[in-house]
Amino acid sequence: MYTSVSGSNSSDLKLNNISAILLALLYNNNISRLYLAQLLGVSNATITNLVSELVEQGYIEEAGLLGVDGQVGRPQRALSLVEDGGFVLTIHIDVGTVYIGLANILGKFLDTTSFEHSSDSSWQTVLNQV
């Protein structure tokens, strides 16, 4: 019996690393590239390259300097997500009501609305109302 196995290529790996960086910054605001590399278990060069891309695309920003007591050398720059760097549209179709929300990359809702629909409406009708 043959079992199908899928590998990953460099673009898959890059997307996984970008996702990991964004999630790490969501849960650990204002962290350095060095700490990010250690947290994710990737090289400093990988972090530097991907962070540069994400800064250029407007998803993350350098948010100042991190002061570490007894630190020698150049101060580390704090990285954080750009609040309006990305958005998520949420739609929850419930019995009789549809809830719609727009949130920023940090999960803060910017606007919400809802409307009622007949509970015997077809899904196509409700979707067309959305």
Secondary structure, DSSP 8 states (H G I E B T S, - for coil): ---------HHHHHHHHHHHHHHHHHHS-SB-HHHHHHHHT--HHHHHHHHHHHHHTTSEEEEEEE--TT--SS-EEEEEE-TTS-EEEEEEEETTEEEEEEEETTS-EEEEEEEE--TT--HHHHHHH-
